[in-house]
Amino acid sequence: MKNIWYQKKETGINGKVLFSILMLTVVIIWALYGINIAKVANKEQEKIQMTENLNRAVALCYSIEGMYPPDIDYLVDNYGVNIDSDKYIVKYDIFASNYKPKITVIEIGE
């Protein structure tokens, strides 16, 4: 008589496949979280850079002309300052031409 061995056929998802899917899901969520953190940090860095550029332009104007610029448009027209008005609002408070203005960059919410 012949002995015939039958292997039990596995049906469904085994543990290794389930673990692999779970780990892949965790890695994807972790990567998306990291991308989001990078975007937030980049936005904050852009805002800081814009504030620094405006302050440099104000100082340059004062050193060349002996007075602070009367408004933000003066900086844009004469000192090459670029402001992305779709992303930011620039608040420019000046008391007099011989007092340094206070510059505040506000990000427009999406």
Stockholm file with secondary structure:
# STOCKHOLM 1.0

chainA/1-110         MKNIWYQKKETGINGKVLFSILMLTVVIIWALYGINIAKVANKEQEKIQMTENLNRAVALCYSIEGMYPPDIDYLVDNYGVNIDSDKYIVKYDIFASNYKPKITVIEIGE
#=GR chainA/1-110 SS CCCCCCCCCCCSCCHHHHHHHHHHHHHHHHHHHHHHHHHHHHHHHHHHHHHHHHHHHHHHHHHHHSSCCSSHHHHHHHHCCCCCTTTEEEEEECSSTTSCCEEEEEECCC
#=GC SS_cons         CCCCCCCCCCCSCCHHHHHHHHHHHHHHHHHHHHHHHHHHHHHHHHHHHHHHHHHHHHHHHHHHHSSCCSSHHHHHHHHCCCCCTTTEEEEEECSSTTSCCEEEEEECCC
//
